[in-house]
Amino acid sequence: MPVMSDVRRRALAPAAALLLPAYLAACFQYVPAALPPLPKPSTQVRVTLAEPMNISMGEFTLHDVTRIEGLVAAANGDTLGLVAKWLYPRVGRKYDALYGSYDVPLAEVQQLEAWRFAPKRTAVFLGVTAVATVVILHTVWRVVSGGRLGEVEPPPASVVAPR
């Protein structure tokens, strides 16, 4: 096993160190997903309902829910089982669904969106971050090394010496 340990230390560790910040800075977004291939379990989705529905939440009922965000628990032929994180009524703020389980018939799903990696947004974000980092480090280097950010001319003499 010493060979594998050496490979991990010399090749995999630096690669992971370079890729980890990129992964942590990655941008994600909801993108439309097609319904004929049902999403796999544990996929994070946002379901927009064709008709608002009332959802019982213990002691009260949330009326006119139009959108549900959560994880797919099960997907069979005609029903999408969700473990909901957020419930969005037609009017008002979003509600914490407290990971309640809801079955939504596919006939009532108007739009299905899946949480996916956004490569363009991530590239723009990383590019802007890299440029900002270079500018800041260059400015700090100039200040630390004794250079000035801009040459300032000495002020004109305001006191005239007597003759």
Summary of the structure (lengths in Angstrom):
residues: 163
radius of gyration: 28.3
end to end distance: 89.7
largest distance: 103.7
contacts: 367
relative contact order: 0.16
helix: 32%
strand: 39%
